[in-house]
């Protein structure tokens, strides 16, 4: 995965995303974090435990991030954990 978190703004966004993700025990992993230069778009993948409502978690994350970063568009991709 590409990553571009060298700027202060990008680092701050990543810290906020990581802190928010840590509040959800059902999120097993976050990866593929990328801030698209010049567009305001931020994307990352999350893996959610099968027992949780992944769509609800994704929607809640997106809403909380939009409150904090209203000038950004968060693209959260639900990835699958296929390991045993």
C-alpha positions in Angstrom: 0.0 0.0 0.0 1.1 3.5 -0.7 1.2 5.9 2.2 1.8 9.6 2.3 1.7 10.9 5.9 4.7 13.1 5.9 3.0 16.5 6.2 1.7 17.8 9.5 -1.9 17.8 8.3 -1.6 14.2 7.1 0.0 13.1 10.3 -2.8 14.7 12.4 -5.5 13.1 10.3 -3.8 9.7 10.7 -3.5 10.1 14.4 -7.2 11.0 14.7 -8.2 8.0 12.6 -6.0 5.7 14.6 -7.4 7.0 17.9 -11.0 6.6 16.7 -10.4 3.1 15.3 -8.8 2.1 18.7 -12.2 2.9 20.3 -13.8 0.0 18.5 -12.6 -3.4 19.7 -14.5 -5.0 16.7 -12.1 -3.3 14.3 -9.3 -5.8 14.0 -7.0 -3.8 11.8 -6.6 -0.6 9.8 -4.3 -0.4 6.8 -3.8 1.2 3.5 -4.0 4.8 4.8 -3.6 7.4 2.1 -4.2 11.1 1.8 -4.7 12.1 -1.8 -2.7 15.3 -2.4 -4.8 18.3 -3.4 -8.2 16.5 -3.4 -9.0 16.4 0.3 -9.7 12.6 0.0 -8.5 10.3 2.7 -8.8 6.5 2.2 -8.1 3.5 4.4 -9.2 0.0 4.9 -10.5 -1.6 8.1 -11.1 -5.2 9.0 -14.1 -5.7 11.3 -14.8 -8.8 13.3 -17.5 -10.9 11.7 -19.7 -10.7 14.8 -20.0 -6.9 14.5 -22.1 -4.7 12.2 -19.4 -3.5 9.9 -21.6 -1.1 7.9 -22.7 0.6 11.1 -19.1 0.9 12.4 -18.1 2.3 9.0 -20.9 4.9 9.0 -20.2 6.0 12.5 -16.5 6.3 11.8 -17.2 8.4 8.7 -19.6 10.7 10.6 -17.1 11.3 13.4 -14.3 12.0 11.1 -16.4 14.4 9.0 -17.1 16.4 12.2 -13.4 16.7 13.0 -12.3 17.2 9.4 -15.2 18.7 7.4 -12.9 19.7 4.5 -12.0 16.0 3.9 -13.8 13.2 2.2 -13.2 9.8 4.0 -13.3 6.7 1.9 -13.4 3.8 4.3 -13.0 0.4 2.6 -14.3 -2.7 4.4 -11.7 -5.4 4.0 -12.1 -9.0 4.9 -10.1 -11.1 7.3 -9.7 -14.5 5.6 -7.3 -15.9 8.1 -8.3 -18.5 10.8 
